[in-house]
Amino acid sequence: MTKAAAGPLPDLWNDAHAADLDEPGLLLYRSNLLGSDLRITNFGGAYLGQAHNDDPLTQDRSPCCGSKAPAATSAR
């Protein structure tokens, strides 16, 4: 994976395009804009079984923020 340049994200919002959209269309437009930048997209799901995660913006390696919780058991 190539290292992403740190810095502000570009503003890709197009007011003229958004003005013609209804509420579901605006939601889809926002979602597509967010998904178009792989630095902020969680593609492939949220598998928490790995020991470390790479921060997509800074490429820092840190301990995984989540862990597999033990299955809940019912008291009898």
HELIX and SHEET records of a PDB file:
HELIX    1   1 ASP A   15  ALA A   19  1                                   5    
HELIX    2   2 GLU A   23  GLY A   35  1                                  13    
SHEET    1   A 2 HIS A  52  ASP A  54  0                                        
SHEET    2   A 2 ARG A  61  PRO A  63 -1                                        
END                                                                             
